Amino acid sequence: MNDFVIITDSCCDLPAKLAEELELTVMPLSVLLKGKEYRNYLDEREITFSDFYAEIRAGHQATTSAVNADAFMNVFESVLIQGKDILSISFSSALSSTYHFSTVAASELAEKYPERKIITVDSLCASLGQGLLLKLAVDYKRQGKSLEEVHAFVEEKKHQLCHWFTVDDLNHLRRGGRISRATAVLGVMLNIKPILHCDAEGKLTGVSKTRGRKKALEGLVDRMQKTVIDSKSQTVFISHADCIEDAELTAEIIRSRMKVKDILINSVGPVIGAHCGPGTVALFFLGTER
């Protein structure tokens, strides 16, 4: 029986239509902008992504908040009372407390519903890295796999899910405590574009620096070429923070160097965008190592 529901959060950055097709329950994180709180729904019902980035480009700063335990309790219980089990796959615990709150809710509800199963997963992923993991999980579930089998599959695949990205403005990383003010100022002056990734622990880590935007985008693809597993069979995911042209250029570079099954491009939502800033481009695929 495939009698279980996959629950996740909006930091997966999947297109709303795809999330619906995958039958995912997606819980929104929130962003506070100009004194107003907006929930980061994939369908942009409370704030459009273009409006959000316009405000950030205008100099306004945003803060974010996780999905709390009460929200998880409500959503989890709505599934459990239907007699279904749960596989909850959350945004990396190194970047958000969302996963922690999912475990708190699961622990409390396990006592109330001892006959049901609730499995929580720290994806160690972010943005469309998390989205790609979810797509793989649903595809595997639809092969008739059990809750336990899909859980084991996700735990294996998350360690192969590569996240490579570059940012356009180092000052957003500075505000997030990722780099020093001096490094940010010097980087802007010298047109330095860092290449970063989400490491094996789900943390953001700087790897190298390039001069110029195109070289940074080429650097993402360089990393992919080194570790990608059977690119011909993969659908590669690319997310962007209000810079679709750069995302499309990255896709062109990939296709010029290797064969891939397909490429999906989508926006970085406001929650992750609040920390990385406009102009971020990220590349996600399965590789031999994170």
Secondary structure, 3 states (H helix, E strand, C coil): CCCEEEEEEHHHCCCHHHHHHCCCEEECCEEEECCEEEECCCCCCCCCHHHHHHHHHCCCCEEEECCCHHHHHHHHHHHHCCCCEEEEEECCCCCCCHHHHHHHHHHHHHHHCCCCCEEEEECCCCCHHHHHHHHHHHHHHCCCCCHHHHHHHHHHHCCCEEEEEECCCHHHHHHCCCCCHHHHHHHHHCCEEEEEEECCCCCEEEEEEEECHHHHHHHHHHHHHHHECCHHHCEEEEEECCCHHHHHHHHHHHHHHCCCCEEEEEECCHHHHHHHCCCCEEEEEEECCC
